[in-house]
Amino acid sequence: MSPRTLNAMAALAVVNGGGRAPAEIGEPLGEGDALERLVPQQFACEVFGLSPSFFEQDRLRPTPRIPFVKFGRSVRYRLSDLRAYVAANMVGSKSAA
C-alpha cells in the first residue's frame, strides 16, 4: 500500500474512534477543555475518500450536514462532527445512531 493510503486508513481509524490521533489533530486543547482541535477540509477529504467539492457544496446548503468553522477563507471541521456525520449516515447497522 502507498504511504498516502496508509495515512488515510489511520485517519479513518481516528475518526471512527478506533485509533489515537496525534496531538495536532484530535486531542483537546487543554486538560478539562471541551474544545477540540480542528482539522482542515483536506483531512476530511482523505478520510472519507471524497472530493473537496462534496464539502464545498455541503457548506452552500442553507443548513450544512456537517458543521464547520471558518477563519477568513480557511475552513475547519471538528472530529466529533465528522464522527457524528458518519454515525447519522450509517446504513444497515444495528449500532447506527
C-alpha positions as CSV (number, residue, x, y, z in Angstrom):
1,M,0.0,0.0,0.0
2,S,1.1,3.5,-0.7
3,P,2.0,5.8,2.2
4,R,-1.0,8.0,1.3
5,T,-3.4,5.1,1.6
6,L,-1.9,4.1,5.0
7,N,-2.2,7.7,6.2
8,A,-5.9,7.8,5.1
9,M,-6.6,4.4,6.8
10,A,-5.0,5.7,10.0
11,A,-7.0,8.9,9.8
12,L,-10.2,6.9,9.3
13,A,-9.5,4.8,12.4
14,V,-9.1,8.1,14.3
15,V,-12.5,9.4,13.0
16,N,-14.2,6.1,13.8
17,G,-12.8,6.2,17.4
18,G,-10.6,3.2,16.8
19,G,-7.2,4.9,17.0
20,R,-5.4,7.6,18.9
21,A,-5.0,10.9,17.0
22,P,-1.7,12.8,17.1
23,A,-1.8,15.8,19.3
24,E,-2.1,18.2,16.4
25,I,-5.2,16.5,15.1
26,G,-7.6,15.4,17.7
27,E,-6.7,15.8,21.4
28,P,-8.4,18.5,23.5
29,L,-6.5,21.8,23.7
30,G,-6.0,21.6,27.4
31,E,-6.8,19.5,30.5
32,G,-10.5,19.5,31.0
33,D,-11.0,21.8,28.0
34,A,-14.0,20.9,25.9
35,L,-12.5,22.4,22.7
36,E,-11.2,20.1,20.1
37,R,-8.5,20.8,17.6
38,L,-9.9,21.5,14.2
39,V,-8.9,19.6,11.1
40,P,-8.7,21.0,7.6
41,Q,-11.0,20.1,4.7
42,Q,-8.2,18.1,3.0
43,F,-8.0,15.8,6.0
44,A,-11.8,15.2,5.8
45,C,-11.5,14.6,2.0
46,E,-8.8,11.9,2.5
47,V,-10.6,10.2,5.4
48,F,-13.9,10.0,3.5
49,G,-12.4,9.5,0.1
50,L,-14.5,12.3,-1.3
51,S,-13.6,15.3,-3.4
52,P,-13.3,18.8,-1.9
53,S,-16.5,19.8,-3.9
54,F,-18.6,17.5,-1.7
55,F,-17.7,19.6,1.4
56,E,-17.9,22.8,-0.6
57,Q,-21.4,22.1,-1.8
58,D,-22.4,21.0,1.6
59,R,-21.3,24.3,3.0
60,L,-23.5,26.1,0.5
61,R,-26.7,24.4,1.8
62,P,-29.0,26.5,4.0
63,T,-28.3,24.0,6.8
64,P,-25.0,22.2,6.2
65,R,-25.0,18.5,7.1
66,I,-21.5,18.8,8.6
67,P,-20.9,21.8,10.9
68,F,-17.8,23.7,10.1
69,V,-15.7,26.7,11.4
70,K,-14.4,29.5,9.2
71,F,-11.5,31.7,9.9
72,G,-11.4,34.1,7.0
73,R,-11.1,31.8,3.9
74,S,-9.9,28.8,6.0
75,V,-12.4,26.1,6.7
76,R,-12.0,23.6,9.6
77,Y,-14.1,20.6,10.9
78,R,-14.3,19.1,14.4
79,L,-13.5,15.4,14.6
80,S,-16.6,14.9,16.7
81,D,-18.8,16.4,13.9
82,L,-17.2,14.1,11.4
83,R,-17.9,11.1,13.6
84,A,-21.5,12.3,14.1
85,Y,-22.0,12.6,10.4
86,V,-20.7,9.0,9.9
87,A,-22.9,7.7,12.6
88,A,-26.0,9.5,11.3
89,N,-25.5,8.1,7.8
90,M,-24.7,4.5,8.7
91,V,-27.0,2.2,6.7
92,G,-27.7,-1.4,7.7
93,S,-26.1,-1.4,11.1
94,K,-27.8,-2.0,14.4
95,S,-25.4,0.3,16.1
96,A,-26.3,3.3,14.0
97,A,-27.4,6.3,16.0
